[in-house]
Amino acid sequence: MSAPRAPIALTVGEPAGIGPEIALKAWQALRGKLAFFWIGDPRHLPKGTPWREIDTPCAATKIMADALPVLRHDFDGPPVQPGNAQPAHAQGVIDVIARGVDLVMSGAASALCTAPIHKKALIDGAGFAYPGHTEYLAALSGAPHAVMMLASEQLRVVPTTIHIALAEVPGALTADLLEQTIHITHAALIHDFGIAKPRLAVAGLNPHAGEGGAMGTEDRDLIAPVLTLLRREGLNVTGPHSADTLFHASARAGYDAAICMYHDQALIPIKTLDFDHGVNVTLGLPFIRTSPDHGTAFDIAGTGQANATSLIEALKMAERMAQARGVV
C-alpha cells in the first residue's frame, strides 16, 4: 500500500491583502476533499478562524476536517492593517515563501500553492530583487528557466516573456528563450496534465503575425524558424498565428496550450474567458507550484467579500498535478 500523499503547502502572501481570508474560505470548501496547511502568522487570519498549530506538515491531514492547519511563522512589525501593506512585514512574506520551497523540495509537502504578494511592498520593505513569484521560485530552487502558465478548463496560455515592459519584449524575445519555453510547456502537459500528445499553438508578436514582414520581421525571422525546428523534432506545434484569431472557441478546440509572446497577450484572453477559475502554474521547477490568478485586492481586504474560487481551483490543480506525477 502506498503512503498517504503529503499535504499541500499554502503560503500567506501579503497579509494585508485577501490572502488570509481566501485561505479560510478555501479550507471551508476543501476540508473533506484534500489536505493542505497554511504557513503564516495566525494573528493575520480572519477573526474567529478555527485553526490549529502543527509542528510538521504531515500532521495537517489528521486535523484538516476540524481546523485549518497552521505551520506558524510569526511576523515582526505592527499589527496588520487590511488594505495597507507595511514594509515591516515584507521580510516575513519572503521568508514564508522560502520556507514553503524548502518543505516541498524536501518532500514534506506534495506541492506549493502561493497566495498573492505585493511586489512594491517587498521592494520597499526588504529590497526584493525579483520581478515576481515566478523568478524568485526559480532562484530558490536552482531551476535554469521557469515558465508561467495560466490554466483553466477553457484555456491554457503561456507568456514567453513575463514581467517586463512592453517596449522591452522584442529585445528579450530570443530563439533560445522561445524554444525553452515550448519544450518546458510540452513536457509539463505530458507529465503534469496527462496529455500524451500535446498540441501547441504559437502566437505571433506583431499584428497579423507580421504579415510577411510588412508589420514587423520577428514572426518571419525568429518565431517561424524555431517552430520549424521543433516540428522536425516531432512536436505538434503550429504558428505563428495572428493573436487576434487565436482565442475564439473553435480556435481553442485545436490546441492544448497557446504560447504567447508577452504577458498581456496571454493573460487578457484567459482572464476574459474565465477570470474566477484561472490558476497560475509555474512550469520548469523541480516541484509543483500553483497560485490564484489575481492580486492582493487591497480595496476589499478585510471586508469578507473576497472570492476564493481561484485559490480553491489552484489547490485542486496542485492535487491533480501531484497525482499525475505520483508525488506522495
Buried (B, 14 or more C-beta within 10 A) or exposed (E): EEEEBBBBBBBBBBBBBBBBBBBBBBBEBBBEEBBBBBBBBBEBBBEEBEBBEBEEBBBBBEBBEEBBBBBBBEBEBEEBEBBEBBEEBBBBBBBBBEBBBEBBBEEBBBBBBBBBBBBEBBBBBBEBEBEBBBBBBBEBBEBEBBBBBBBBEBBBBBBBBBBEEEEEBBEBBEEEBBBBBBBBBBBBBBBBBEBEEBBBBBBBBBBBBBBEEEBBBBBBEBBBEBBEBBEEEEBBBEBBBBBEEBBEEEEBEEBBBBBBBBBEBBBBBBBEBBBBBBBBBBBBBEBBBBBBBBBBBBEBBBEEEBBBBBBBBBBBBBBBBBEBBEBE
